[in-house]
């Protein structure tokens, strides 16, 4: 349309607007009427051109709908891909992202082709030729078919993406509850710590551990968008574990303090009792030296000095433990009390060993036959088991039992003489019974295995 025609068209429209309403209606009707009473004239010209224009316009509408559907599908799938890549760093997830990028390039190609086809034709032109409308219809139909084809590829890709998306959405569904659990755990730990402090316990170490979790809470509040879903879930679990440990220890702290006080009193009492018992070792050793040979008591000679030294060390550690308790250094107090217990246990065993030695030596010196019969019974019991169901015993069982018999005979022979070594006799009979017990255990193990087979 030329400039002159455009201006004339504008003037005509302005004149029509300025007409009174009845005249405007009349003028509009006359604009569509032929001259001299000759029928109705089409605004755009011939019928064939109008039909081609309508077909082209329909093709344009179809292409526009296909373009919109493809764009909508791509936007939705992009959200799915972003969900997957935010959660999943596996090779499958990376391949899916690469494939989506390749699909995006194909979408761009067919979208540009569609836009070029739309821009290439002005279907509203008054003088649009039928051949141009036909070409427009062909190009727009081709663009629509390409859009539909690529949308089909996108849909098939989306179907394959299902398992990865389900996995990612499952993790995302865990995200909010996990973060909320972490916050709740921190709050519970803080409240437990406040309650403990109100009771007069400092709990400085627990407060430091809780403060160390504060940066983790800050990162949780920054969200998975900044740190990733997987890392956020791991951080939330770490915070929950740390906060729950602090809460549990804080709640148990009053009980721990009472338990520490009780152990301090108990171990002090025990140390005093052992100090008194240690003083009784020397009279026991004196009687052993007077009544039995040196081999029966020589190894007990260091016991009085060792017992006294252990008691002194235990009392010193008790003092350190009491000081740690006053300063509420619970871990140090617990460790020191453990050392005290070990020292007192060792002292108790040594002091008891001297008294037990005298008692056993007294018994065997008066009647060694009881120890002999006890040992022979153990050997005979093992021999009966070895012969059960057999005409001759298995050499693996018979040999150690024969050795046990010979060893017992030698031990009995050692009792002859003016100053017999009763302690050696007792240790030998004990060793013989242990050898017989090993044979019994071996036989039962073999027969039990054969029965299961």
C-alpha positions as CSV (number, residue, x, y, z in Angstrom):
1,X,0.0,0.0,0.0
2,X,1.6,3.3,-1.1
3,X,1.8,6.4,1.1
4,X,-0.9,8.2,-1.0
5,X,-3.3,5.3,-0.7
6,X,-2.6,5.0,3.0
7,X,-3.4,8.7,3.6
8,X,-6.6,8.4,1.5
9,X,-7.7,5.4,3.5
10,X,-7.1,7.2,6.7
11,X,-9.1,10.2,5.5
12,X,-12.0,8.0,4.5
13,X,-12.0,6.3,7.9
14,X,-12.0,9.7,9.6
15,X,-14.9,10.9,7.5
16,X,-16.9,7.8,8.4
17,X,-16.2,8.3,12.1
18,X,-17.4,11.9,11.9
19,X,-20.7,11.0,10.2
20,X,-23.9,10.9,12.2
21,X,-24.7,7.3,13.2
22,X,-27.5,6.7,10.6
23,X,-25.3,7.9,7.8
24,X,-22.3,5.8,9.2
25,X,-24.4,2.7,8.9
26,X,-25.6,3.6,5.4
27,X,-22.0,4.4,4.3
28,X,-20.7,1.1,5.7
29,X,-23.4,-0.8,3.8
30,X,-22.6,1.0,0.6
31,X,-18.9,0.2,1.0
32,X,-19.7,-3.6,0.5
33,X,-22.3,-3.0,-2.3
34,X,-21.5,-3.1,-6.0
35,X,-22.2,0.0,-8.2
36,X,-25.5,0.4,-10.1
37,X,-27.4,-2.4,-8.2
38,X,-25.1,-5.2,-9.3
39,X,-24.7,-7.7,-6.2
40,X,-22.1,-8.2,-3.4
41,X,-18.3,-7.7,-4.0
42,X,-15.7,-9.8,-1.9
43,X,-13.2,-7.7,0.0
44,X,-10.2,-9.9,-0.8
45,X,-10.9,-10.7,-4.3
46,X,-11.5,-14.1,-6.0
47,X,-12.8,-17.3,-4.4
48,X,-9.7,-19.5,-5.1
49,X,-7.4,-17.0,-3.4
50,X,-9.7,-16.8,-0.4
51,X,-9.7,-20.6,-0.1
52,X,-6.0,-20.8,-0.3
53,X,-5.7,-18.0,2.3
54,X,-8.1,-19.9,4.6
55,X,-6.0,-23.1,4.3
56,X,-2.8,-21.3,4.9
57,X,-4.3,-19.6,8.0
58,X,-5.5,-23.0,9.3
59,X,-2.0,-24.4,8.8
60,X,-0.6,-21.4,10.6
61,X,-3.0,-22.0,13.5
62,X,-2.0,-25.6,13.7
63,X,1.7,-24.8,13.6
64,X,1.2,-22.2,16.4
65,X,-0.6,-24.8,18.5
66,X,2.2,-27.3,17.9
67,X,4.8,-24.7,18.8
68,X,3.0,-23.9,22.0
69,X,2.7,-27.5,23.0
70,X,6.4,-28.2,22.3
71,X,7.4,-25.1,24.2
72,X,5.2,-26.2,27.2
73,X,6.6,-29.7,27.1
74,X,10.2,-28.5,27.0
75,X,9.6,-26.1,30.0
76,X,8.1,-28.9,32.0
77,X,10.9,-31.4,31.1
78,X,13.6,-28.7,31.9
79,X,12.2,-28.6,35.5
80,X,12.5,-32.4,35.7
81,X,16.1,-32.4,34.4
82,X,17.0,-29.6,36.9
83,X,15.4,-31.7,39.7
84,X,17.5,-34.8,38.7
85,X,20.8,-32.9,38.3
86,X,20.3,-31.2,41.6
87,X,20.0,-34.5,43.4
88,X,21.8,-37.1,41.3
89,X,25.4,-37.0,40.2
90,X,25.4,-40.5,38.6
91,X,26.6,-41.2,35.0
92,X,22.9,-41.9,34.1
93,X,21.9,-38.5,35.3
94,X,24.7,-36.8,33.4
95,X,23.8,-38.7,30.2
96,X,20.2,-37.6,30.7
97,X,21.3,-33.9,30.9
98,X,23.4,-34.3,27.8
99,X,20.6,-35.9,25.9
100,X,18.2,-33.1,27.0
101,X,20.7,-30.5,25.7
102,X,20.9,-32.3,22.4
103,X,17.1,-32.3,22.2
104,X,17.1,-28.6,23.0
105,X,19.3,-27.9,20.0
106,X,16.8,-29.8,17.8
107,X,13.9,-27.9,19.4
108,X,15.7,-24.6,18.6
109,X,16.1,-25.7,15.0
110,X,12.5,-26.5,14.3
111,X,11.3,-23.5,16.4
112,X,13.4,-21.1,14.2
113,X,12.1,-22.8,11.1
114,X,8.5,-22.2,12.3
115,X,9.2,-18.6,13.2
116,X,10.8,-18.0,9.8
117,X,7.8,-19.6,8.0
118,X,5.4,-17.3,10.0
119,X,7.5,-14.2,9.3
120,X,7.8,-15.0,5.6
121,X,4.1,-14.7,4.8
122,X,1.6,-11.9,5.5
123,X,-1.7,-13.8,5.2
124,X,-3.6,-10.6,5.9
125,X,-2.4,-8.9,2.7
126,X,-5.3,-7.6,0.6
127,X,-3.6,-8.6,-2.6
128,X,-2.3,-12.0,-1.5
129,X,-2.0,-14.3,-4.4
130,X,-3.3,-17.9,-4.4
131,X,0.2,-19.3,-5.2
132,X,1.8,-17.5,-2.3
133,X,-1.0,-18.7,0.1
134,X,-0.4,-22.2,-1.2
135,X,3.4,-22.0,-0.5
136,X,2.6,-20.5,3.0
137,X,0.3,-23.5,3.7
138,X,3.1,-26.0,2.6
139,X,5.8,-24.3,4.6
140,X,3.7,-23.9,7.7
141,X,2.5,-27.5,7.5
142,X,6.1,-28.7,7.3
143,X,7.0,-26.6,10.3
144,X,4.1,-28.0,12.2
145,X,5.1,-31.6,11.3
146,X,8.7,-30.9,12.5
147,X,7.4,-29.5,15.7
148,X,5.2,-32.5,16.3
149,X,8.0,-34.9,15.5
150,X,10.4,-33.3,17.9
151,X,7.7,-33.2,20.6
152,X,7.3,-37.0,20.1
153,X,11.1,-37.4,20.7
154,X,10.7,-35.2,23.8
155,X,7.9,-37.4,25.1
156,X,9.8,-40.6,24.5
157,X,12.8,-39.1,26.3
158,X,10.5,-38.1,29.2
159,X,9.3,-41.7,29.5
160,X,12.8,-43.0,29.7
161,X,13.5,-40.4,32.4
162,X,10.9,-41.8,34.7
163,X,13.1,-43.9,37.1
164,X,15.6,-41.1,37.5
165,X,12.9,-38.6,38.2
166,X,11.2,-40.8,40.7
167,X,14.4,-41.3,42.5
168,X,15.1,-37.5,42.6
169,X,11.6,-36.7,43.7
170,X,11.9,-39.2,46.5
171,X,15.1,-37.5,47.7
172,X,13.4,-34.1,47.4
173,X,10.5,-35.4,49.4
174,X,13.0,-36.3,52.2
175,X,14.6,-32.8,52.1
176,X,12.1,-30.7,54.0
177,X,11.5,-33.3,56.8
178,X,15.3,-33.8,57.2
179,X,16.0,-30.1,57.6
180,X,13.1,-29.8,60.0
181,X,14.4,-32.7,62.1
182,X,17.8,-31.1,62.2
183,X,16.3,-27.8,63.5
184,X,14.2,-29.7,66.0
185,X,17.2,-31.7,67.2
186,X,19.2,-28.5,67.7
187,X,16.4,-26.9,69.6
188,X,16.0,-29.9,71.9
189,X,19.7,-30.0,72.6
190,X,19.8,-26.3,73.4
191,X,16.8,-26.7,75.8
192,X,18.5,-29.7,77.5
193,X,21.7,-27.7,77.9
194,X,19.8,-24.8,79.5
195,X,18.1,-27.1,81.9
196,X,21.5,-28.6,83.0
197,X,23.0,-25.2,83.5
198,X,20.1,-24.1,85.6
199,X,20.9,-27.1,87.9
200,X,24.4,-25.7,88.5
201,X,26.3,-27.9,86.0
202,X,28.4,-25.9,83.5
203,X,28.6,-28.5,80.6
204,X,31.1,-26.3,78.8
205,X,32.2,-29.2,76.5
206,X,28.7,-29.9,75.5
207,X,28.1,-26.1,74.8
208,X,31.2,-26.1,72.6
209,X,30.0,-29.1,70.7
210,X,26.6,-27.5,70.2
211,X,28.1,-24.2,69.0
212,X,30.2,-26.1,66.5
213,X,26.9,-27.1,64.8
214,X,25.8,-23.5,64.3
215,X,27.6,-23.1,60.9
216,X,25.9,-26.3,59.7
217,X,22.5,-24.8,60.5
218,X,23.4,-21.7,58.6
219,X,24.2,-23.8,55.5
220,X,20.9,-25.7,56.0
221,X,19.0,-22.5,56.0
222,X,20.8,-21.4,52.8
223,X,19.0,-24.3,51.1
224,X,19.6,-27.1,48.7
225,X,19.7,-24.7,45.8
226,X,23.1,-23.4,46.9
227,X,24.6,-26.6,48.4
228,X,22.7,-29.4,46.5
229,X,20.1,-31.8,47.7
230,X,22.5,-34.7,48.5
231,X,24.9,-32.6,50.5
232,X,22.0,-30.9,52.3
233,X,20.5,-34.3,53.3
234,X,23.9,-35.5,54.5
235,X,24.4,-32.2,56.5
236,X,21.0,-32.6,58.0
237,X,21.8,-36.1,59.2
238,X,25.1,-34.9,60.6
239,X,23.4,-32.2,62.5
240,X,20.7,-34.5,63.9
241,X,23.3,-37.0,65.1
242,X,25.4,-34.4,66.7
243,X,22.5,-32.5,68.4
244,X,20.9,-35.7,69.6
245,X,24.3,-36.8,71.2
246,X,24.6,-33.5,72.9
247,X,21.0,-33.6,74.2
248,X,21.4,-37.2,75.5
249,X,24.6,-36.4,77.3
250,X,23.1,-33.2,78.7
251,X,20.1,-35.1,80.0
252,X,22.4,-37.7,81.6
253,X,24.8,-35.2,83.1
254,X,23.1,-34.9,86.5
255,X,23.1,-38.7,86.7
256,X,26.7,-38.8,85.7
257,X,27.7,-36.3,88.3
258,X,25.9,-38.4,91.0
259,X,27.5,-41.6,89.7
260,X,31.0,-39.9,89.8
261,X,30.4,-38.8,93.4
262,X,29.3,-42.3,94.4
263,X,32.4,-43.9,92.7
264,X,34.7,-41.5,94.4
265,X,33.3,-42.4,97.9
266,X,33.3,-46.2,97.0
267,X,36.8,-46.3,95.7
268,X,38.2,-44.3,98.7
269,X,36.6,-46.8,101.0
270,X,38.0,-49.7,99.1
271,X,41.5,-48.2,99.0
272,X,41.4,-47.8,102.8
273,X,40.3,-51.4,103.2
274,X,43.0,-52.7,100.9
275,X,45.6,-50.7,102.7
276,X,44.6,-52.6,105.9
277,X,44.6,-55.9,104.0
278,X,48.0,-55.3,102.5
279,X,49.4,-55.0,106.0
280,X,48.2,-58.5,106.7
281,X,50.3,-60.0,103.9
282,X,53.5,-60.0,105.8
283,X,52.3,-62.3,108.6
284,X,51.0,-64.7,105.9
285,X,54.4,-64.8,104.2
286,X,56.0,-65.3,107.6
287,X,53.9,-68.5,108.2
288,X,54.6,-69.7,104.6
289,X,58.3,-69.3,105.1
290,X,58.2,-71.1,108.4
291,X,56.2,-74.1,107.3
292,X,56.9,-74.6,103.6
293,X,59.9,-74.8,101.2
294,X,61.1,-71.6,99.4
295,X,59.5,-72.7,96.1
296,X,56.1,-72.4,97.7
297,X,56.3,-68.7,98.6
298,X,59.3,-67.1,96.9
299,X,57.1,-65.5,94.1
300,X,55.0,-63.8,96.8
301,X,57.8,-61.9,98.4
302,X,57.2,-58.6,96.5
303,X,53.5,-58.5,97.3
304,X,53.6,-56.3,100.4
305,X,55.7,-53.6,98.8
306,X,53.7,-53.7,95.5
307,X,50.4,-53.6,97.4
308,X,51.4,-50.6,99.4
309,X,52.7,-48.8,96.3
310,X,49.5,-49.5,94.4
311,X,47.4,-48.2,97.3
312,X,49.4,-45.0,97.4
313,X,49.1,-44.5,93.6
314,X,45.4,-45.2,93.8
315,X,44.9,-42.6,96.5
316,X,46.8,-40.0,94.5
317,X,44.7,-40.7,91.4
318,X,41.6,-40.4,93.6
319,X,42.7,-36.9,94.6
320,X,43.1,-36.0,90.9
321,X,39.7,-37.4,90.1
322,X,38.1,-35.4,92.9
323,X,39.7,-32.2,91.5
324,X,38.5,-33.0,88.0
325,X,35.0,-33.6,89.5
326,X,35.0,-30.2,91.1
327,X,36.0,-28.6,87.8
328,X,33.3,-30.7,86.1
329,X,35.8,-32.3,83.7
330,X,33.7,-35.4,83.5
331,X,35.8,-37.3,80.9
332,X,39.0,-36.8,83.0
333,X,37.3,-37.8,86.2
334,X,36.0,-41.0,84.6
335,X,39.4,-41.9,83.1
336,X,41.1,-41.3,86.5
337,X,38.6,-43.4,88.3
338,X,39.2,-46.2,85.8
339,X,42.9,-46.1,86.6
340,X,42.1,-46.2,90.4
341,X,39.9,-49.3,89.9
342,X,42.6,-51.1,87.9
343,X,45.2,-50.4,90.6
344,X,42.9,-51.6,93.4
345,X,41.9,-54.7,91.4
346,X,45.6,-55.6,91.0
347,X,46.3,-55.1,94.6
348,X,43.2,-57.1,95.6
349,X,44.4,-60.0,93.5
350,X,47.9,-59.9,94.9
351,X,46.8,-59.7,98.5
352,X,44.2,-62.5,98.0
353,X,46.8,-64.7,96.3
354,X,49.0,-64.8,99.4
355,X,46.1,-65.9,101.6
356,X,44.8,-68.4,99.0
357,X,48.3,-69.9,98.7
358,X,48.5,-70.5,102.4
359,X,45.1,-72.0,102.5
360,X,45.7,-74.4,99.6
361,X,49.1,-75.4,100.9
362,X,47.7,-76.2,104.4
363,X,45.0,-78.4,102.8
364,X,47.3,-80.4,100.5
365,X,49.9,-80.8,103.2
366,X,47.4,-82.4,105.5
367,X,45.7,-84.6,102.8
368,X,47.3,-84.7,99.3
369,X,45.2,-87.8,98.5
370,X,42.1,-85.7,97.9
371,X,43.9,-83.7,95.2
372,X,45.3,-86.9,93.7
373,X,41.9,-88.5,93.5
374,X,40.3,-85.4,92.0
375,X,42.9,-85.4,89.2
376,X,42.7,-89.2,88.6
377,X,38.9,-88.9,88.2
378,X,39.4,-86.2,85.5
379,X,41.8,-88.5,83.6
380,X,39.5,-91.6,83.9
381,X,36.5,-89.6,82.7
382,X,38.4,-88.5,79.6
383,X,39.6,-92.1,79.0
384,X,36.0,-93.5,79.2
385,X,34.9,-90.9,76.7
386,X,37.8,-91.8,74.4
387,X,36.8,-95.5,74.5
388,X,33.1,-95.0,74.0
389,X,32.0,-97.0,70.9
390,X,35.6,-98.1,70.1
391,X,37.8,-101.1,70.7
392,X,40.9,-99.1,70.8
393,X,41.3,-95.3,71.4
394,X,42.3,-92.8,68.8
395,X,46.0,-92.1,69.2
396,X,45.2,-88.4,69.1
397,X,43.3,-88.9,72.3
398,X,45.2,-91.7,73.9
399,X,48.7,-90.0,73.7
400,X,47.9,-86.9,75.7
401,X,45.9,-88.9,78.3
402,X,48.9,-91.3,78.7
403,X,51.1,-88.2,79.1
404,X,48.7,-86.9,81.8
405,X,48.9,-90.1,83.8
406,X,52.7,-90.1,83.7
407,X,52.8,-86.4,84.7
408,X,50.5,-87.1,87.7
409,X,52.7,-90.0,88.8
410,X,55.8,-87.7,88.7
411,X,53.9,-85.1,90.7
412,X,53.0,-87.7,93.3
413,X,56.6,-88.9,93.5
414,X,57.7,-85.3,94.2
415,X,55.8,-85.3,97.5
416,X,58.4,-87.8,98.9
417,X,61.2,-86.3,101.0
418,X,61.6,-84.1,104.0
419,X,60.4,-80.8,102.5
420,X,58.1,-81.5,99.5
421,X,57.3,-78.8,97.1
422,X,53.5,-78.8,97.6
423,X,53.0,-75.7,95.3
424,X,54.7,-77.5,92.4
425,X,52.4,-80.5,93.1
426,X,49.3,-78.3,93.0
427,X,50.3,-76.6,89.8
428,X,51.1,-80.0,88.2
429,X,47.7,-81.5,89.1
430,X,46.0,-78.4,87.8
431,X,47.8,-78.7,84.6
432,X,47.0,-82.5,84.3
433,X,43.2,-81.7,84.7
434,X,43.4,-79.0,82.1
435,X,45.0,-81.5,79.6
436,X,42.3,-84.0,80.3
437,X,39.6,-81.3,79.8
438,X,41.1,-80.4,76.4
439,X,40.9,-84.0,75.2
440,X,37.3,-84.2,76.3
441,X,36.5,-81.0,74.4
442,X,38.3,-82.3,71.3
443,X,36.3,-85.6,71.3
444,X,33.0,-83.9,71.8
445,X,33.8,-81.4,69.1
446,X,34.7,-84.2,66.6
447,X,31.6,-86.3,67.4
448,X,29.3,-83.3,67.3
449,X,30.7,-82.4,63.8
450,X,30.3,-85.9,62.6
451,X,26.7,-86.0,63.8
452,X,25.9,-82.8,62.0
453,X,27.4,-84.2,58.8
